[in-house]
Amino acid sequence: MLATIAKNVSLSFASATSFEFASTGPLSLAGAPPAVYLGVLVGWFASAAMLFLWMLRRHREQTRGEYETRVVDLEATFRATEENLRTDARAAVNWNAQARALKGDLAQLAKERDELRKVHPKYHRLTFNIGVIGRRGTGKTGLCLRLTDPLFHDLNTTQTSPRGVIYEHPVVTSVNKQTATRTEHYFKFVEWGGEYMIEAQNDLLRLCDPGRSQEGEGATARVGVQALILVVDLTAPEEIGDKQKGAPLQINETRIREQIDQHFDQASLKFIINSTLKTYLQTVVVFINKVDVLLGSPKEQEEEARRRYNDLLVNVSRVYPHVHVIVGSVSTDAGLLKLYSHLVERILPEEVKRQRPLGRGQDLDICGGEQDGAASASDPAASSASNTPRLTTEHSFSNQDAVN
């Protein structure tokens, strides 16, 4: 604005100095004394100064008006912002009240959840795979049924099973009080006949494939085969032997040699118990069935059965170093408890075996545990005994046992 004023004054001064003093007319200054010229110049300068002051005053008034307008706008904006802040503060108070109410509701829901978990804890199922292989008629089906079905008693009703028959049985239920989770551990027995050796190996390898989905809703199936049971017998079943039905069974040397030299020879054992299977195997059991055809005491029967299958035991120990040998009879339940206890001892995780399984007389309040603590405090010896798994195992077979 000041530049504009200065420009206008310069123009006025230039007009005054360029006035044609020699012009003729009533306003002609030709021949005027110097004082007149000076008066004219002073008049022009005074007019220019007055114009400059007037324009400066006008500019100041305009600037003041703009400033006042801007101040009014800023005050209005400040008042609006202040009102918004007050509104937000009131809303924040309401939100805090709602948050406190929600926290209270959440605490109540957590309490109700804990109460419900005491009655209905979260359930999880963990399955372990056990392969059962043996020649037709050795008692594989009866063995699996005896181990998984407590109502099964009549072995005469069993029939020849196709390959890959599955039997499942719950073993023990463990409880995690921190997560309120009950985990039920299952044994899954998969049976194959000796005539399905190739199919058995294919099925076993499929179970060992880590790429297969082993997770399900509330259930987990362990990858691989945790145990392998090789079932052999000392005599042929009645429908295969040459004796009349109902006649007492006797040792069949030919059948024993066929199982040693044909069904479970060195090549067949290496084919089944391969490097992939060994990665997951935790035990290999040779179950010698139908020991009741032998005479003598149980100890003498076991020694005789081991002697007759000594070659097989040596072959298996060359493929898998630690072989567990159990001599028994499916028809009389001899050796079944030892077999089941050995599977539990070798397959179940250590943390499961260390804690006391759920059973008769145990406090089922998995979130409290006050009764258990009282019992432990009153009788430490009883508590220590109850927490120790009562499992019986037979000694393992190795090459040194065969030499002896």
C-alpha angles and dihedrals in degrees: 000000000000090000090055092051092049090050092052092050092050091052091050092050092048090052091051096050093047093054110132102243090180093059118116127232141079092306095047114132095193110140092011117146120256092255089066092052090050092049091051092050092048090050091052092048091048091051091049091049092050090048091050092050092048093050091046091052091049092050090050092051091050092048091049091051092050091047093050091048091050091048091051090050092049091049090050091049091048092050091049092049091048090052091049090051091051090049091049091048091053089047090049090054089052091047091051090051091050090047091053090048091049091049089053091049090047092052090049091049091049090052091049090047091054090049091050092048089057089060100029110024121187111275127220130176123209118190127200121198121229121182120211117195130173146127120287111279097020093116103260095139093046091048093052092045092049091052097045108028117053091188094059114103111138110084091181089073094061119107135195106284125218119239121288099023110171127215121182130194133172112239110182140341118227125194130213106200094190094059096025091233127149112205117197113202116212132195113215112198115199114193128206129175120233089247088063096058095133093046090047091055092048091050092047091051091050089055088052094053108113090198092069116097106253097168124091138164105296092345139088127191115202115238114244133011113298097191137017122202118197109199120203131163141206099228141024121260117257096255091054102038126083095240124100118264111271095024116125114268121239136194113286109208093184092056091048092053092047091055091048099043102031115021099033104022120143095268093049092049092051089048093054101033096050129160093268092054092046090060091069103024116113098176143004117208128194108202112196105202133200095035088154089083088070122086127229136044122329090259092051091047091053093049091049093049091049091049093053092049096038092115091053092048090052091050093049092047089055090057098037115022101214113047121178114215122201123179116201149116129254092206093057098029090239112158095005093108090050090049094049093045091050092052091050092048096049103035109037116085117259094242089057093050092048095057123066113259121231110269145138114323096012122129108254094196095112094179097048113036094178094133092050091050092049092050092049093050093048096045114019093172092055091047092051091049093048092051093053114087111238099222129154121207136183123227117267123251121237138165090270090059089053092052092049 
